[in-house]
Amino acid sequence: MSSAQFSETHLVTIRHMCSVLGEQEVWSLIYAVAPPAQLHVVNSFSRHGENARKDIAAEAQSLASERDATLQEVADLNARGRALEDTLRHTIASQTIRSRSNAP
């Protein structure tokens, strides 16, 4: 996300965050989360000031956990889909063999 997508108010807050935490640390925190949550990170710092680091870290961890759970759910659904496809292919093959053996 480029700084052009942050409002001027957000940029002022980000500059303050950089003076408190260091520029690299701030951008690492911001880019650690998906774009919708990036504004939350900046707003959180604005609301809570210098104590926001814990709030930001907790939010980033929560979002990472949600992302990991979602990725696992997608992997599980993909595995179930492949198993269903295998079952369908096996069933079709069995039905084809039966219909050929029952043919006159």
SVG drawing of the C-alpha trace seen along z (x, -y; Angstrom):
<svg xmlns="http://www.w3.org/2000/svg" viewBox="-29 -16 43 77">
<polyline fill="none" stroke="black" stroke-width="0.4" points="0.0,0.0 1.5,-3.3 1.4,-6.4 -0.9,-8.0 -3.7,-5.8 -3.5,-7.3 -5.2,-10.5 -3.2,-13.6 -4.4,-12.9 -3.1,-9.3 0.3,-10.6 0.7,-12.9 0.0,-10.0 2.4,-7.8 5.1,-10.5 4.5,-10.6 4.6,-6.9 8.0,-6.9 9.4,-9.4 8.3,-7.1 8.9,-3.7 11.3,-4.2 10.4,-4.4 11.3,-0.8 9.4,0.6 6.3,-1.4 6.2,-0.4 6.8,3.2 3.8,3.1 1.6,1.5 2.6,3.9 2.3,6.9 -1.5,6.7 -3.8,6.7 -4.7,3.2 -8.1,2.9 -6.4,3.4 -3.6,1.0 -5.8,-2.0 -6.9,-0.3 -3.2,-0.1 -2.7,-3.8 -6.1,-4.7 -5.2,-2.6 -2.0,-4.5 -3.8,-7.7 -6.4,-6.7 -4.0,-5.1 -0.8,-7.1 2.5,-5.4 0.8,-2.6 -0.7,-1.5 2.2,0.8 0.7,3.6 -2.7,3.0 -1.2,3.1 0.8,6.2 -2.3,7.9 -4.4,6.9 -1.7,8.1 -1.5,11.5 -5.3,11.8 -5.4,11.1 -2.6,13.5 -4.4,16.2 -7.6,15.6 -5.7,15.7 -4.0,19.0 -7.3,20.5 -8.9,19.4 -6.0,20.9 -6.3,24.2 -10.1,24.2 -9.4,23.7 -6.8,26.5 -9.3,28.8 -12.1,27.9 -9.7,28.5 -8.8,31.9 -12.5,32.8 -13.1,31.7 -10.3,33.9 -11.6,36.8 -15.1,36.3 -13.8,36.1 -11.9,39.4 -15.0,41.0 -17.0,39.8 -14.4,41.1 -14.4,44.5 -18.2,44.7 -18.4,43.8 -15.7,46.4 -17.6,49.0 -20.9,48.2 -19.3,48.3 -17.8,51.8 -21.2,53.0 -23.1,51.7 -20.6,53.3 -20.8,56.6 -24.6,56.5 -24.8,55.6 -26.2,58.4"/>
</svg>
